[in-house]
């Protein structure tokens, strides 16, 4: 049986940033993406910032101290995932 699936959009894209404050400034102040929610996770010394995109999807920014450079680790800096 053949299945055909049409992707209509994404829920979010997650990015692990190398500098949280600079990234937050860029996406919120320069690109004017509204902040939905910001959370500091003390147990990880990590931030999670949810930003609204114009089409209703979201951009998630994460910070992890000592995150390795891209390309091959799940907690590395850069684009982490797309949620559909």
C-alpha positions as CSV (number, residue, x, y, z in Angstrom):
1,X,0.0,0.0,0.0
2,X,1.4,3.4,-1.0
3,X,1.0,6.3,1.4
4,X,1.2,9.9,0.3
5,X,1.9,12.5,2.9
6,X,2.0,16.3,2.3
7,X,4.1,18.4,4.7
8,X,2.0,21.5,5.5
9,X,4.4,23.3,7.8
10,X,6.7,22.9,10.8
11,X,6.0,23.5,14.5
12,X,9.6,24.6,15.4
13,X,13.2,24.7,14.5
14,X,15.7,24.4,17.4
15,X,19.1,26.1,17.4
16,X,21.9,25.7,20.0
17,X,23.7,29.0,20.0
18,X,27.3,29.8,20.9
19,X,26.4,33.2,22.5
20,X,22.9,33.3,24.1
21,X,22.7,37.1,24.7
22,X,23.9,37.9,21.1
23,X,21.5,35.4,19.6
24,X,18.6,36.6,21.7
25,X,19.4,40.2,20.6
26,X,19.6,39.3,17.0
27,X,16.4,37.3,16.7
28,X,14.3,39.5,19.0
29,X,15.7,43.0,18.5
30,X,17.0,42.9,14.9
31,X,14.6,40.4,13.3
32,X,11.8,41.5,15.6
33,X,10.6,38.0,16.4
34,X,8.4,38.2,19.5
35,X,9.4,36.2,22.6
36,X,6.8,33.6,23.5
37,X,8.6,32.2,26.6
38,X,12.1,32.3,28.1
39,X,13.3,29.8,30.6
40,X,16.5,29.5,32.6
41,X,17.3,25.9,33.6
42,X,19.6,26.1,36.6
43,X,20.4,22.4,36.7
44,X,21.9,22.7,33.2
45,X,23.1,26.4,33.4
46,X,21.1,26.7,30.2
47,X,18.5,29.0,28.6
48,X,15.6,28.1,26.3
49,X,14.0,30.9,24.4
50,X,10.9,30.4,22.2
51,X,10.3,33.0,19.5
52,X,7.3,33.4,17.2
53,X,7.8,33.3,13.4
54,X,5.3,35.1,11.2
55,X,3.7,31.9,9.8
56,X,2.8,30.7,13.3
57,X,5.8,28.3,13.7
58,X,8.5,28.8,16.3
59,X,12.2,29.2,16.6
60,X,13.8,27.7,19.8
61,X,17.1,29.0,21.0
62,X,19.1,26.9,23.4
63,X,22.4,27.6,25.3
64,X,24.6,24.8,26.7
65,X,27.9,25.7,28.4
66,X,30.7,24.0,26.6
67,X,28.6,22.8,23.7
68,X,30.9,21.3,21.1
69,X,31.2,22.8,17.7
70,X,29.1,21.3,14.9
71,X,28.7,18.9,13.1
72,X,28.1,15.5,14.8
73,X,26.9,15.8,18.4
74,X,23.3,16.1,19.5
75,X,24.1,19.0,21.9
76,X,26.4,20.8,19.5
77,X,25.9,24.4,18.4
78,X,23.8,25.1,15.4
79,X,20.5,23.8,14.1
80,X,19.3,20.9,16.2
81,X,16.0,19.7,15.0
82,X,12.7,20.5,13.2
83,X,9.5,19.5,14.8
84,X,6.6,18.8,12.5
